Amino acid sequence: MQLPASPAPARVLGLACSAAGGVEDVRERLVEPLLAAGWSVVVTATPAAAAWLADLGEDRRIAAATGYPLRSTPRLPREPRPHPDPHCWVVAPATAGTVAKLALGIADNQAVTPVCEAIGARAVPVVVHPRVRAGHLGHPAWPGHLAALRSAGVRVVEGEPDGDVAWDAVLREVEAVALGEWTAGRPDHLSKNVRSDTF
């Protein structure tokens, strides 16, 4: 699908990926269309997703396409921050475990830590696309996780259980951000994206 170019100044999209089916296509289906639309894209992956992408050589291809390294581990305190601050976060595909961590604020890996902070600050839009099995949907905690995210202003893009990643639906949410049609539901005094030196 065709996305409008992001308005000046250049906008940065933070993409967090977890180890769900479809993550192997994230460069072609999400990163490259966003780059073509004028976004700068920085990608962070959970440890398992990073291993999957590295096994396919996608970590190098993502870095070559975006100009930024694919991150999966925290930096040392003396090291500079390798990614600029995002104006929008997308978590796709998101496993059931990643969704649960975001809902509960469990920031235990590099991919979820900055997104948890963004959700709490309500300073930038956050889009989450779960890619889960039907059994996860039946877990008694699942509806509460989605409700918690939505109550914080997160846009949850639901797909079919055990289905393909809904890349076009995710791109439509980013298009709404680019056009200024959707924000994080944040208080008025939180009008700028938050910089965290822990990222």
N, C-alpha and C positions, 0 to 999 in steps of 0.2 A: 504494500500500500504506500501511497505517496504522503509524506509528512511535510508540513510547512517548515521553512527554515526558521530556526530559533532566532528571536530578536536579539539585537546587539544590546549590551556586550555579550560575548560568547557565553553560552550556558553549558554547565557541566552536569552530566548525568552520572551518578554512581550506580553501578550495577553489581548486585550481590547475587552470586549463584550458589546453589547447593546441589548435592549429588542425587538428582532425580533424572529420570529418563528425559531426554531432550536437551540436556545441558550441552551435549556435544554439538548442537546446532546453534548455540547462542550467538556465535560470531556472525554467521550468515543471516540468521533470522531476526536478530535484535541489534547487535553492535553496528553492523554495516549500514542498515537502514537509518539508524540514528545519526551516524557520522554523515551520511549523505544529506540528512536534513539540517546539518549545521551544528549538531551537538558535539561537544567534546565528551568522550566516554571513558570512565575509569572503572576497571573491573576488579572485584575482589571475590574470592571463592572460599568456600569452606575447605578444610583440609582434604576431605574425600573428593570433592568436586575438582580441586586443584590437581589431585593425582590422576583423575580421569582425563582432564584436559591435557595434562602433560604427557600422558601415555599416547594421546592422539596427535601430539604436536600443536594442539590448539593454543596452548599458553604462549608459544612464540608467535603464532599468527595473530592472536589478539594484541600482543604487545606491538607488533609491526603495524597493525591497522590503526591502533589508537595513539601510539607514541608514548604509552605508559605501561609499566610492568603490571602483569597480573599478580595481585597480592593474595597471600594466604596466611602469612605470619606477621606478627607485630614487628615494628621496627625497634631498634635499640634507641635509648634516650638520646644518644649523641648523633643519631642519623637524621637527616632531613626527611620531612614528610614527602613521600613519593607521589602522592595524588593531591590535586587541588580540591577545595571544598565543593561538594556537589550542591547544585540548586534543586535537585530532585533525586530521590532514591527509588530504584526499582529492584525488587527481590524476585528473581525468576530464573529458573524454576525454584520454587520453595518446597522443600520436603515437609512432611508433617512435623518432624523434629525442629526444623528451622522456624516454622510457624509458631510452635509452642514456645520456643525460646523468645521470639519477638514479643509474643503476647504476655509472657511472664517477666520480661526484662532480664533474661539470662544471657549475659554478654560474655560467652565463654570461647569465642573464636573471632578471628579478625573480620570475618564477613558480617557477623551479626552485631558486633560491638558498636560500630558507628550508626547502624540502622536503629538499634535500641535507643541510642542517644537522640537521634533525629526524631523518633516517635515521641520520646519524652519531652523534647523541647518544642515540638509542634512548629518548627521554624521553616521546614521545607516539606513539600509534598512527598509522600511515601506511597508507592504502589507495590502490592504483594500479590503474586500469582502462585497459589498452591498447585503442586502437581503431585497428587496423592492417590492412594488406592482406596477402593470403596470401603474397606475395613476401617480405615482411619476416620472416614466420615461418620461411621457408626459409634466411634468411641465417645463416651459421655462427656469428655473434656473438650471435644472439638468445637461444638457450637459456642462455648464460652470463650475459646481462643479467638475465634473470628469476631465475636461481639466485642471483646476487649480491644482488638485492633481497630475496629470501626469506631468505637467510642473515642479513640484518640485521633480520629481524622484520617486513618489509613484507608486508602481505596483498595479493597480486596477484589481481585479479578478471579472469579471462580470459573473453573472449567469442568468438564465431565470427568467423573472418577475413572481412573485407569485410561483416560483419553490422552490425546496429543496435547502438547503445550500450546496454549492459545496466544501465539505470538502477536497476531493482528489485534486482538483485544488489548494486549499490553501496550502496543504502539498507539492505539486510540487514546488510552489514558495519558500517555506522554504528550500526544498531540494537544489534548485539553490543557495540559500544563503549559505548553509552548504558546498557546493562544491566550493564556491568562484566564481560562474558563474554569479552572479548578485549583484550589489551594489546599493547604493542610488543615483547614478549619482552626487556624491558630488564633490566639488573642492578638489584638491589634498591635500591642507593644512588641510582639515577636515578629518583626518584619524582615529580618535579615537572617541568612543562614548562619548556623552556629559553627564556630571553629573550635575543634577540640584537639589539643596537642597529644591526646592519647591515641588518636587514629593511626 
